Amino acid sequence: MTALESEITLQEKKVAAAFEGLRAKKFEQGLPFLILSDELPEGQAYREYANGKMEVQEVYEEGSALKSKIVRVVAETEAARVRVIHGLH
């Protein structure tokens, strides 16, 4: 492994640890963790809760206000796949 590859690997580990820390903090505060994904249409994101529940949320404009709605509840198997894809354990 080259020095550059080692540095990239180290940076990836730091980013993953930062995301895990932010996720844990959100859960401790009783808040959902937002997961942005290229798999979803623009304006949509996953919302993960501490109890393992996951939903797809859509943010849209209504006049000058931003609104949001739940598009669907994510099945447990899909939620597990989303966590793996995004490096969340």
C-alpha positions, -999 to +999 in steps of 0.1 A: +000+000+000+014+034-010+016+063+014-013+080-005-035+049-002-027+047+035-037+083+040-069+079+021-078+048+042-070+067+074-092+096+063-121+073+054-119+057+088-120+092+104-151+102+084-168+069+093-161+075+130-174+110+128-207+098+111-211+071+138-206+097+165-231+121+150-256+093+145-252+082+181-256+118+193-288+123+173-303+091+187-293+101+223-312+134+217-343+115+205-338+128+170-337+109+137-305+106+117-308+118+081-292+096+054-288+112+020-287+086-009-283+088-046-308+059-047-337+082-039-352+109-061-340+145-054-357+160-024-360+126-006-338+111+021-339+083+046-347+091+083-334+065+107-346+063+143-329+049+174-354+020+175-343+009+140-373+023+122-365+040+089-387+061+067-383+079+033-389+116+038-396+142+011-390+179+014-409+202-009-419+238-013-454+250-007-455+287-016-425+302+003-425+275+030-406+243+031-427+213+040-419+176+045-439+144+044-432+108+049-433+089+016-431+054+030-418+033+059-388+013+048-389-025+053-364-040+077-345-058+050-341-026+029-331-006+061-304-031+068-291-028+032-292+010+034-271+009+066-245-014+049-243+007+018-237+038+039-213+021+063-236+024+093-236-004+119 
